[in-house]
Structures are given as structure tokens and as C-alpha cells.
């Protein structure tokens, strides 16, 4: 029994929880600031009975803006993930980012239908017992959300062999 536990462990996979997950988020931030500075100087000169004054003024205005965009998307069904973050994006990069975001949003919206189609294409039904070769394909399909484990000690075959020794 010790050798069996060392070789195979204490648990076996007795089932799979099937499903899929997909998500996408697009964040955009902008920052704008403007500053205006006006300097005004008035000079007054008085000579005897004559008074003269002149006013000089200058204005300086500055404007600053920045923007940043980030996108993160994933799909377990396609085993695909994408993360893009940029402070400055050209127009072409902005279009590419919008296209990637649109693609992932489509994946999110069509997730249930795509998962059902994949299950159907693999000829899987609820409660079906799978041969080992199908289990490997199933795990690689992106449909396995969780492995369901059970202890070997609950298997009738294991108990009968373990206690015969």
C-alpha cells in the first residue's frame, strides 16, 4: 500500500467541472491642465506739473494634456490572453487596441455558445464516462474549469486489495 501511495498519491480524478471563462477590461485616463499668467506693470512719471503713465502687460498661457490607455483580456476557452498598456498611442495603435478590445468583448458575449459548440464537437454529454485518451484531449480543450478529486481509500477495488495484503 505504501508503494501504491508513493507512486499514485492519495487521490484520483473522478470528474471534471466543465465550463469556460472570458473577460476584458479597457481603461482610459486623461489629464489636462492649463495655466495662465499675466504680468502688468504701470509706470508713472511726474515732472513738474506734467504727469504721464504707461502700462505694459504680458500674458503667458500654457496647456498640457496626457492620456493613457490599458487593456486586459483573457479567454480560457481559447487559452488566449492579452495585456496592453501605453501612455502615448498613435492613431494606428489606438485602432489596434480598439480592435483587440472588440475581439475580446465578442469572445465574452459569445462564450456560452462557443463552449457548448466545443462540447458538442467533442461528443460530450453530462455524466459520460470518458476513456483516458479523451481525458487528455478534454484537459487541453480549455473546457476544464476544475478537477474533482476523490481519495483512493473510497474505491472498492482499492480497499479490497489493500486489506487483502
Phi, psi and omega in degrees: 000321178299318180296320178299313181296321179293325181280314189249348181086194184260344187233158174228158178279116179255355178186170178234140169263121184258151179165199179198163180218144177209147179203159180206143175218137178234123181241138176225133177230143176228151179222129178227140175215146176224147181223135179233132181230128179237130179242124182235131182232127177244126180247127179240130179238134179235118179235118184050247182257008182252133180236130180226144178219152178221143180242133177240137178219146175227146178234141177227128180235136175229148182225134181225137176216150176211157178215153178220144178229144174219147180223140176219129179214152178208157175213117179288333181293324180261356186051052185229133174218152183212133175226128180227130175221132180207144177273318179239125180237133173287170179298321179295319179293323177296318177297317179297321179295317178296321178295317179297317179297317178298320179297315180291324177296323175297319179297321179295313183292329183258014186301311183299313180297319179292322178294316178298320179295320179293319176300317181295318181293336178267001179058046180258140177228157181300130176080005183290140174270129186253144171288159183304321181298323179289331180295319178297314179299319180297316180295328180278349185284341184089004181270344184277116179269324185205142173269135177259120185252150175222149179285143176301330183299343179270351180281129180301318181297319180294314182298317182295321179287318183296321183270354174281335184292000000 
